[in-house]
């Protein structure tokens, strides 16, 4: 009988200790801040907050770029890198920033391009005509597109300089380069999409399109 009581007392003590330990552990968990994370040198790490800030900055940049775009109506395609549009209350010529397509007719510029490239003059003009046709396959009279400006909005002749975006989101400047119908050129301070255009030119060269056949 005495032995039985001793066993019961031992079990009771073990149970009390177990409950006491569990209670202390639970209190420690509850006492911790809900937003506490890994601590390094006494400071809470903020990787998640940094990522959220970066995402917010990217979204703001994209929003600002979209807000900077202006709707214009196409009047006609001039050549492989120039269009005429309704802008505001008047008509304007828009040169596509960062690209240069060959001339589509006999001119002093076409002769200069032939000399610089070492290509036959007829070949240069032929590619210029192809560039013009390709442009017309993407935009036509009456189409509404958006134009996005960079640092410099006009060239020495007073023509607008812009990145033109189609209604499906594609950039006209980029599409012409990607098809091999224009070279990427240094556009002074207008370099917002310079790397993007260089990537398109690399693709055209790799697949031997247009100028790179």
Secondary structure, DSSP 4 states (H G I P E B T S, - for coil): -HHHHHHHHHHHHHHHHHHHHHHHHHHHHHHS-TT---EETTEE--HHHHHHHHHHHHHHHHHHHHHH-EEEEEEEEEETTEEEEEETTEEEEEEETTEEPPPSS-SHHHHHHHHHH---HHHHHHHHHHHHHHHHHH--TT-EEEEE--S--B-TTS-EEEEEE-TTS-BHHHHHHHTTSSEE---TT--TTHHHHHHHHHHHHHTT-GGG-
